[in-house]
Amino acid sequence: MKNRMIKVGTVVPRLKVADVNYNVAQIIKTMHDNQDTSLLVYPELSLTGYTCADLFGQSILLDVVEDGLISIAEESRLLPGMMVVVGAPLHHQNHLYNCAIFISEGEIAGVVPKQYLPTYSEFYEERWFTSGKNIKDEVIYIHDLVIPFGTNILASDTHSGAVIGVDICEDLWVGDKPSTHACLAGANIIVNLSASDEIIGKQDYRRSLVSQQSASCYCAYLYVSSATDESSTDLVFSGHSMIACNGRILEDSIFPQDTKVLKSIIDLESIEKNRRHQNTFTTDDTQTYMHVNVSVAPLNDKYEIDVDSLVEALRTSDYHVNRNPFVPVDDKERGNRCLRILQIQANGLATRVRATGIKNLVIGISGGLDSTLALLVCHEARKLVPNIHITAITMPNRGNTTSYTYNNAIELMKQLDVESNEIPIEESVQAHLKQIGHPGSYQGEGDTTYENAQARMRTYILMDIANMTNGLVVGTGDLSELALGWCTYNGDHMSMYAVNTSIPKTLVQYICRAYADVCMQEGLKDVLIKICDTPISPELTPHDKEGKIAQKTEDKIGKYDLNDFFLYYVLRYGYASAKIMALALVAYPELTKEQMKESMLRFYKRFFTQQFKRSCLPDGPKVGSLTLSPRGDWRMPSDASSQLWLDEIQNA
């Protein structure tokens, strides 16, 4: 498979203001110390220091800067596959410019001048520098070299796919950001060489600027600022460095006490996928930009890479892959998101109630996670539409339904103060099975008639009660079940409004736990925790002799967290199955490659063959970035072949 992963870094080296030779030596040292990195970015005016002030008018300083750039370029010959971006003052046609310089494999490939020069408050750059805003398609001379010079330069490696554009400090803080135009012209990595002094509140604002720009432009954004070695005459600099991608801050550091290098792996394919998906991200300005050739090697220096090599490279780089990509890692963020999801669900249901005028909600309660969440949604919707009436029905089947789930269902309905009903289904299911010639007892593995008769009977009862009470059946099935087809067609697959339809199983549990934490009701909290700790099961086969759950869903279809992992990368990024396998092996180091293959083959087979169930889903609210609604994010033919994906997994 193609390797689109690149290790990048920001460097805050030690610095002596106006001591160019010292600063160049520090830059060269950090280049050699970080040979595992393909792109290194240094602060604004990193050869001289930002606070040189009127020393920028001294010829000796400017002459030694050119010597220093030649030295860095010569040294870069020893570092194939690496590009560095440094900052320096350069003179051109009687003007001095604050510049970013692209250097790669012995060449100074291009020079980009700063466009927006702050001359307010503590800043007075126009005293020394000229804006490069109107400079395009020119050349600048460094010693006897003729080098492309202008704001319309992008550095490109056609092999790895890296295309690098530039902001220089203030360029990020203005409305018409140069990096926006660069991204519209094809840049997927933006480097920002900065010298941003530190004052109260500025760190958070700076972070929001970086994350927002990387989000709106769907790019990687490498920001690095001057540190405390700058002069403290009137200002203090913090060396704030950040690496962001697609709106997420991956690495963040401030006030380093020594040389500081932040590193992260950027997945260019994720950027490309986001841009293709968001078709309002239009390519523009491509004719006005020129590309200069640089070398930015992919991870492990392999442009084509197999699963084992990619896994090894990611593990060696301590690359973190979240086992639960649908679930935020941070406890506070996760709790807030779970409650916000519940709010979206409840508002969707409340809107449907208002629109139809149907105030009676009918819902089946099994004592499992999905129906619990759906009932919580009904409970919250009742706060928005106070005259909602909730009719909750538990429908046990003697011999299959365990006392544990039954008791949880009864207690949950009690704690949420809803009209609760119990309708045993054993007699009606047996009568139906007898009518169609089935023995009536479970025939063992593969007896879907016995299992599905129960699911359809429950739906049949709910629908008829809804008709009888002028009610609306609230569905309970979740995104993971729909992806795997783990639902009975025209049974639990069907409802009049499906509130969990875009929520994966791994997240359902967290939402229920989050609600338990804030409900301020001990009895409700206790039963919610019990439900969260219960093995996932449809309870459609006889329980064991001790009355415990015998049919465990994950024994049949695999662990839900692993299936959700596959689902996320299939839907969100459309990655090749081999790449998803590599990421999964990093996230789940306890699994062997063969175990992972088995899990992936099972997932893809089910995902493809069960599309027919997703093609006729009831309405339901989209709460996250992904859903399988045939009217929304996912449209797929029910007859599509999975062979390409299965072959790649087998051959990985």
C-alpha positions in Angstrom: 0.0 0.0 0.0 1.0 3.6 -0.5 2.7 5.2 2.6 1.2 8.6 3.2 2.5 9.0 6.7 5.1 11.6 7.4 7.0 12.4 10.7 7.2 16.1 11.2 8.7 18.3 13.9 9.0 21.8 15.3 12.3 22.9 16.8 13.0 25.6 19.3 16.8 25.6 19.5 19.0 27.5 21.9 19.6 31.0 20.6 21.9 34.0 21.0 20.5 37.2 19.7 22.5 38.4 16.7 25.0 35.6 17.0 24.3 34.0 13.6 27.1 31.5 13.7 26.0 30.1 17.1 22.4 29.9 15.9 23.3 28.2 12.6 25.4 25.6 14.6 22.3 24.9 16.8 20.1 24.5 13.8 22.5 22.1 12.2 22.9 20.1 15.4 19.2 19.7 15.8 18.9 18.6 12.1 21.4 15.8 12.8 19.8 14.9 16.1 16.4 14.4 14.5 17.2 12.4 11.3 14.0 10.3 11.9 12.0 13.4 11.0 11.3 14.4 7.4 10.2 18.0 8.0 11.7 20.3 10.6 10.4 23.9 11.2 12.2 26.6 13.2 11.0 29.9 14.6 10.8 33.2 12.8 14.1 34.9 12.1 15.8 31.8 13.7 19.2 32.6 12.3 19.4 36.0 13.9 16.8 36.1 16.6 13.6 38.2 16.4 14.7 40.9 18.8 17.7 42.3 16.9 15.8 45.6 16.3 18.1 48.1 14.6 20.8 45.6 14.3 18.8 44.3 11.3 20.3 47.4 9.5 23.9 46.1 10.0 25.5 44.7 6.9 27.7 42.3 8.8 24.6 40.6 10.2 22.9 40.2 6.8 26.1 38.9 5.2 26.7 36.3 7.8 23.0 35.2 7.4 23.6 34.3 3.8 26.7 32.4 4.8 24.7 30.6 7.4 22.0 29.6 4.9 24.7 28.1 2.6 26.1 26.2 5.5 22.7 24.8 6.5 22.1 23.8 2.8 25.5 22.1 2.5 24.8 20.2 5.7 21.4 19.1 4.5 23.2 17.0 1.7 24.0 14.6 4.5 20.3 14.2 5.4 18.4 12.7 2.5 14.7 12.8 2.7 14.6 15.8 5.1 13.4 19.3 4.5 14.0 22.2 6.9 12.3 25.6 7.1 14.3 28.3 8.8 13.7 32.0 9.2 16.1 34.8 8.3 16.2 38.5 7.1 17.1 38.8 3.4 17.6 41.9 1.3 16.2 42.1 -2.2 16.2 45.2 -4.5 16.9 47.7 -1.8 14.4 46.2 0.7 14.8 43.9 3.7 12.3 41.0 4.0 11.4 38.7 6.9 11.6 35.3 5.2 11.0 31.6 5.5 13.6 29.6 3.6 13.0 26.0 2.2 16.1 23.9 2.4 16.4 20.3 1.3 19.2 17.9 0.2 21.8 20.5 -0.4 19.5 23.1 -2.1 17.9 26.3 -1.0 14.7 25.5 -2.9 12.7 28.7 -2.3 12.2 31.8 -0.2 8.8 33.1 1.0 8.6 36.7 2.4 6.3 37.6 5.3 3.1 39.4 4.1 1.7 41.1 7.1 4.0 43.2 9.3 2.6 44.1 12.7 3.3 47.7 13.6 1.1 48.2 16.7 1.4 47.9 20.5 4.8 46.1 21.1 5.4 45.4 17.4 7.2 47.7 15.0 8.4 45.5 12.1 7.8 48.1 9.4 10.8 50.0 10.9 13.1 47.3 9.4 11.1 45.1 7.0 9.0 45.5 3.8 5.9 43.5 3.2 6.3 40.8 0.6 2.6 40.7 -0.2 3.0 41.8 -3.8 6.0 39.7 -4.6 5.4 36.7 -6.9 7.4 34.8 -9.4 10.6 36.7 -8.6 14.1 35.4 -7.8 16.4 36.3 -5.0 20.2 36.0 -4.9 22.1 34.3 -2.1 25.8 34.3 -2.9 25.8 33.2 -6.5 22.6 31.2 -6.3 19.4 32.2 -8.0 16.5 31.1 -5.9 12.7 31.4 -6.4 11.3 34.2 -4.3 7.7 35.1 -3.7 4.5 34.5 -1.7 3.2 32.1 -4.3 5.7 29.3 -3.6 4.8 25.8 -2.5 7.4 23.2 -1.6 6.4 19.8 -3.0 7.5 16.2 -2.8 5.7 14.4 -5.6 6.5 11.0 -4.2 5.2 11.4 -0.7 2.5 13.8 -1.7 3.6 16.5 0.8 2.9 20.1 -0.3 4.1 22.8 2.1 2.9 26.3 2.3 3.9 29.1 4.7 2.5 31.6 7.2 4.9 33.8 9.1 3.6 34.8 12.5 1.1 37.7 11.9 0.0 36.0 8.7 -2.1 33.7 10.9 -3.7 36.5 12.9 -5.3 38.3 10.0 -8.6 37.7 8.2 -7.1 36.9 4.8 -4.5 34.3 5.8 -1.9 33.4 3.2 -2.2 29.7 4.3 -5.8 29.7 3.2 -4.8 30.5 -0.3 -2.0 28.0 -0.2 -4.3 25.2 0.9 -6.8 26.1 -1.8 -3.9 25.7 -4.2 -3.1 22.3 -2.9 -0.9 22.7 0.2 -1.6 20.0 2.8 1.0 21.1 5.3 1.3 24.7 6.6 4.4 25.8 8.5 4.3 28.9 10.7 7.5 30.5 11.8 6.6 32.8 14.6 7.9 35.1 17.3 4.9 35.6 19.5 5.5 37.2 22.9 3.6 35.8 25.8 1.0 37.7 27.7 -2.0 36.6 29.7 -4.6 34.8 27.6 -2.6 34.7 24.4 -1.7 31.0 24.7 -5.3 29.9 24.5 -6.1 32.3 21.7 -3.1 31.2 19.7 -4.1 27.6 20.2 -7.6 28.3 18.9 -6.2 30.0 15.8 -4.0 27.1 15.0 -6.7 24.4 15.5 -9.3 26.4 13.6 -7.0 27.0 10.6 -6.1 23.4 10.4 -9.8 22.5 10.6 -11.1 24.9 8.1 -8.3 24.2 5.6 -8.1 20.5 6.3 -4.4 20.5 6.7 -1.5 19.9 9.1 -0.4 23.0 10.8 3.1 23.3 12.3 3.5 26.3 14.5 6.8 27.2 16.3 7.6 30.4 18.1 10.7 32.0 19.6 11.6 31.1 23.1 13.0 32.8 26.2 16.5 33.2 24.7 15.1 36.2 22.9 15.9 39.5 24.5 13.7 40.3 27.5 14.1 44.1 27.2 10.3 44.6 27.0 8.9 41.2 26.1 9.1 37.6 27.2 8.9 34.9 24.5 7.6 31.4 25.4 8.6 29.0 22.6 5.0 28.0 22.1 5.0 25.1 19.6 2.0 23.2 18.3 1.3 20.5 15.7 -2.3 20.3 14.6 -4.1 18.3 11.9 -7.7 18.5 10.7 -8.7 20.6 13.7 -7.0 18.6 16.5 -3.9 19.7 18.4 -1.6 16.7 18.3 1.3 18.1 20.2 1.7 21.3 22.3 4.6 22.7 24.3 5.3 26.1 25.9 8.2 27.6 27.9 10.9 25.0 27.2 14.0 25.4 29.3 16.3 23.9 26.7 16.2 22.9 23.0 12.7 21.5 22.4 11.6 19.3 19.5 8.0 18.4 19.1 7.3 15.5 16.8 4.2 13.9 15.3 3.2 11.7 12.5 0.9 13.3 10.0 -1.4 11.2 7.8 -1.7 13.0 4.5 -4.4 10.5 3.4 -6.7 11.7 6.1 -6.3 15.3 4.8 -7.0 14.2 1.3 -10.1 12.2 2.4 -11.5 15.2 4.3 -11.1 17.5 1.3 -12.7 15.0 -1.1 -15.6 14.5 1.3 -16.2 18.1 2.0 -16.9 19.1 -1.6 -17.3 22.7 -0.7 -13.5 22.7 -0.3 -12.7 23.8 -3.8 -9.3 23.9 -5.4 -8.4 27.4 -6.4 -5.4 29.5 -7.2 -3.5 26.5 -8.7 -2.4 28.6 -11.7 -0.9 31.4 -9.6 1.4 29.2 -7.4 4.7 27.7 -8.4 6.0 24.4 -6.9 9.6 23.9 -6.0 11.0 20.4 -5.5 12.0 19.2 -2.1 12.4 15.8 -0.4 10.0 15.0 2.4 10.3 11.3 2.9 7.4 9.2 4.3 7.7 7.3 7.5 10.4 4.6 7.4 11.6 6.0 4.1 9.2 3.7 2.3 6.9 5.0 -0.3 5.3 1.6 -0.6 4.9 -0.3 2.7 3.4 -3.5 3.9 1.3 -4.0 7.1 4.2 -5.4 9.2 6.6 -2.6 8.3 4.0 0.1 9.0 3.1 -1.4 12.3 6.8 -1.6 13.3 7.3 2.0 12.2 4.3 3.3 14.1 5.2 1.4 17.2 8.8 2.6 17.1 7.6 6.2 16.8 5.2 5.7 19.8 2.3 6.6 17.5 -0.9 6.5 19.5 -4.0 5.0 18.0 -7.2 5.4 20.1 -8.8 2.0 20.6 -12.2 3.7 20.7 -12.1 6.4 18.0 -15.7 7.3 18.6 -15.0 8.0 22.3 -13.0 11.0 23.5 -10.0 10.0 25.7 -10.3 13.0 28.1 -12.8 12.2 30.9 -14.3 15.7 31.0 -14.6 16.0 27.2 -16.2 12.5 27.1 -18.7 13.3 29.7 -19.7 16.6 28.1 -20.0 14.9 24.7 -22.1 12.1 26.0 -24.6 14.5 27.6 -24.7 16.7 24.4 -25.4 13.6 22.3 -28.3 12.8 24.6 -29.5 16.3 24.2 -29.5 16.1 20.4 -31.4 12.8 20.6 -34.0 14.2 22.9 -34.5 17.3 20.8 -34.9 15.1 17.6 -37.5 13.0 19.3 -39.3 16.1 20.7 -39.4 17.7 17.3 -41.0 14.5 15.8 -43.6 14.5 18.6 -44.5 18.1 18.0 -44.6 17.6 14.2 -46.9 14.6 14.4 -48.9 15.6 17.4 -48.4 12.1 18.7 -47.6 12.4 22.4 -47.6 8.7 23.4 -44.2 7.1 23.1 -44.1 3.3 23.1 -40.8 1.5 23.8 -39.6 -2.0 24.5 -37.3 -2.4 27.5 -35.0 -5.4 27.7 -32.7 -4.4 30.5 -29.9 -4.0 27.9 -27.9 -1.0 26.9 -29.7 0.2 23.8 -33.2 0.2 25.2 -31.9 1.9 28.3 -30.4 4.7 26.3 -33.6 5.0 24.2 -35.7 5.2 27.4 -33.4 7.9 28.7 -33.9 9.8 25.5 -37.7 9.6 25.9 -37.3 10.7 29.5 -35.3 13.8 28.4 -37.8 14.5 25.5 -40.5 14.6 28.1 -38.8 17.5 29.8 -39.0 19.4 26.5 -42.6 18.4 25.7 -44.1 17.9 29.2 -47.3 16.2 28.0 -45.4 13.3 26.5 -46.6 10.0 27.9 -44.2 7.1 27.9 -45.4 3.5 27.7 -42.6 1.1 28.5 -43.0 -2.6 27.9 -40.8 -5.5 28.9 -41.5 -8.7 27.0 -39.7 -11.6 28.6 -39.5 -15.0 27.1 -39.4 -17.7 29.9 -36.2 -19.8 29.6 -34.3 -17.2 27.5 -34.7 -13.9 29.5 -32.5 -14.0 32.6 -33.7 -12.7 35.9 -30.8 -10.2 35.9 -31.9 -8.3 32.8 -35.6 -8.7 33.7 -35.0 -7.1 37.1 -32.9 -4.3 35.6 -35.7 -3.6 33.1 -38.4 -3.4 35.8 -36.2 -1.2 38.1 -35.3 1.1 35.2 -38.9 1.7 34.3 -39.7 2.4 38.0 -36.9 4.8 38.5 -37.8 6.8 35.4 -41.5 7.0 36.4 -43.0 5.7 33.2 -46.1 3.6 32.6 -44.6 0.1 32.8 -46.1 -3.1 31.3 -45.1 -6.7 31.2 -46.2 -8.9 28.3 -44.6 -12.3 28.3 -44.2 -13.5 24.7 -43.5 -17.2 25.2 -47.1 -18.4 24.5 -47.5 -16.2 21.4 -44.1 -17.2 20.0 -44.8 -20.9 20.6 -48.2 -20.6 18.8 -46.6 -18.9 15.9 -43.8 -21.4 15.6 -46.3 -24.2 15.7 -48.3 -22.6 12.9 -45.3 -22.6 10.6 -44.2 -26.1 11.5 -41.3 -25.3 13.7 -40.7 -27.7 16.7 -40.9 -24.7 19.0 -37.7 -25.4 20.9 -34.3 -24.0 20.0 -32.6 -26.2 17.5 -29.1 -25.0 18.1 -26.6 -22.8 16.3 -28.2 -21.4 13.1 -31.8 -21.6 14.2 -32.6 -18.1 13.2 -36.3 -18.9 12.9 -36.5 -19.5 16.7 -34.4 -16.4 17.5 -36.0 -14.0 15.1 -39.6 -15.0 15.9 -39.1 -13.5 19.3 -37.6 -10.2 18.0 -40.5 -9.9 15.5 -43.1 -10.8 18.0 -41.8 -8.0 20.3 -41.9 -5.5 17.4 -45.4 -6.8 16.4 -46.7 -6.1 20.0 -45.1 -2.6 20.2 -46.5 -1.6 16.8 -50.0 -2.8 17.7 -49.9 -1.1 21.1 -48.8 2.1 19.3 -51.8 1.8 17.0 -54.1 1.2 19.9 -52.9 4.2 21.9 -52.2 6.5 19.0 -48.6 6.2 19.9 -45.1 6.2 18.2 -42.7 3.3 18.6 -39.3 4.5 19.6 -36.5 2.3 18.1 -33.5 1.2 20.1 -31.0 -0.3 17.6 -27.6 1.4 17.4 -25.0 2.1 14.7 -22.8 -0.9 15.4 -25.7 -3.3 15.1 -26.7 -1.7 11.8 -23.2 -1.9 10.5 -23.0 -5.6 11.2 -26.6 -6.4 10.4 -27.0 -7.7 14.0 -30.7 -7.0 14.1 -33.8 -8.9 12.9 -35.2 -7.7 9.7 -38.6 -6.1 10.3 -38.1 -6.9 14.0 -35.9 -4.7 16.2 -34.6 -3.4 12.9 -37.9 -1.4 12.5 -39.6 1.4 14.5 -41.3 4.7 13.9 -38.4 6.8 15.1 -34.9 5.3 15.8 -33.1 7.5 18.4 -29.9 5.5 18.6 -29.3 4.9 14.9 -26.1 6.9 14.6 -24.5 6.0 18.0 -22.0 3.1 18.1 -22.2 0.5 20.8 -18.9 1.6 22.5 -20.5 5.1 22.9 -23.9 3.9 24.1 -22.3 2.5 27.3 -20.5 5.8 28.0 -23.6 7.9 27.5 -25.5 5.7 30.0 -22.6 6.0 32.5 -22.4 9.7 32.0 -26.1 10.0 32.8 -25.7 7.9 35.9 -23.1 10.4 37.1 -25.3 13.4 36.8 -28.9 12.1 37.4 -28.8 12.9 41.1 -30.9 9.8 41.8 -29.2 6.9 43.6 -31.7 4.3 42.5 -31.4 5.2 38.9 -27.7 5.5 39.1 -27.4 2.0 40.6 -29.5 0.3 37.9 -27.7 2.2 35.1 -24.4 0.9 36.3 -25.7 -2.6 36.6 -27.0 -2.4 33.0 -23.6 -1.1 31.8 -21.8 -4.0 33.4 -24.1 -6.7 31.9 -22.8 -8.8 29.0 -24.3 -7.7 25.7 -26.9 -10.2 24.5 -30.2 -10.3 22.6 -31.2 -13.2 24.9 -32.9 -15.1 22.0 -31.5 -18.5 23.0 -32.0 -20.4 26.3 -29.9 -19.2 29.3 -27.6 -21.7 31.0 -28.6 -24.0 33.9 -27.7 -21.3 36.4 -29.9 -18.8 34.8 -27.0 -16.8 33.4 -26.8 -15.3 29.9 -25.6 -18.0 27.5 -25.9 -16.1 24.2 -23.2 -13.4 24.2 -23.3 -11.2 21.1 -19.5 -10.6 21.0 -18.9 -14.4 20.9 -20.7 -14.4 17.6 -19.7 -11.2 15.8 -16.5 -10.2 17.6 -15.8 -7.5 20.2 -17.8 -4.4 19.6 -14.9 -2.1 20.3 -12.9 -3.7 17.6 -15.8 -3.7 15.1 -16.4 0.0 15.9 -12.7 0.6 15.3 -13.0 -0.9 11.8 -16.3 1.0 11.2 -14.8 4.3 12.1 -12.0 4.1 9.6 -14.1 2.6 6.8 -16.7 5.4 7.1 -14.6 8.4 8.2 -11.6 8.0 6.0 -12.3 5.2 3.6 -8.8 3.7 4.3 -7.6 0.6 2.5 -8.3 -2.5 4.7 -4.5 -3.2 5.0 -4.0 0.3 6.5 -6.9 -0.2 8.9 -5.3 -3.5 9.9 -2.0 -1.8 10.6 -3.7 0.9 12.8 -5.7 -1.8 14.6 -2.6 -3.8 15.4 -1.0 -0.7 16.9 -4.2 0.0 18.9 -4.6 -3.6 20.0 -1.0 -5.0 20.5 -2.4 -8.0 22.4 -3.9 -9.4 19.2 -1.9 -11.3 16.6 -2.0 -10.5 12.9 -4.0 -13.7 12.3 -6.5 -12.8 14.9 -6.9 -9.4 13.4 -7.4 -10.9 9.9 -10.1 -13.1 11.2 -11.9 -10.2 12.9 -11.6 -8.0 9.8 -12.8 -10.7 7.4 -15.9 -11.2 9.6 -16.5 -7.5 9.8 -16.2 -6.8 6.1 -18.4 -9.8 5.1 -21.1 -8.7 7.4 -20.8 -5.0 6.5 -21.3 -5.8 2.8 -23.9 -8.5 3.0 -26.2 -6.7 5.5 -26.6 -3.4 3.5 -30.1 -4.4 2.6 -31.2 -3.8 6.2 -29.7 -0.4 6.1 -31.4 0.6 2.9 -34.8 0.8 4.6 -34.1 2.3 8.0 -36.6 4.5 9.9 -35.8 8.1 10.5 -33.4 8.9 13.3 -31.2 11.8 14.4 -27.5 12.1 13.3 -25.5 13.0 16.4 -21.9 12.5 15.2 -19.9 12.8 12.0 -20.9 9.3 10.9 -24.2 7.6 10.2 -25.4 4.8 8.0 -28.7 6.4 7.0 -29.6 5.7 3.4 -30.9 9.3 3.2 -27.7 10.8 4.5 -24.0 9.8 4.8 -23.9 6.3 3.5 -25.4 5.1 0.2 -24.3 1.7 -1.0 -25.8 -1.0 -3.3 -27.1 -4.0 -1.4 -25.4 -6.2 -4.1 -21.9 -4.8 -3.9 -19.0 -7.3 -3.7 -16.6 -7.3 -0.9 -13.9 -9.3 -2.8 -11.4 -6.5 -3.2 -11.4 -5.8 0.5 -11.3 -9.5 1.5 -8.4 -10.2 -0.9 -6.3 -7.4 0.6 -6.9 -8.6 4.1 -6.0 -12.2 3.2 -2.8 -11.0 1.4 -1.7 -8.5 4.0 
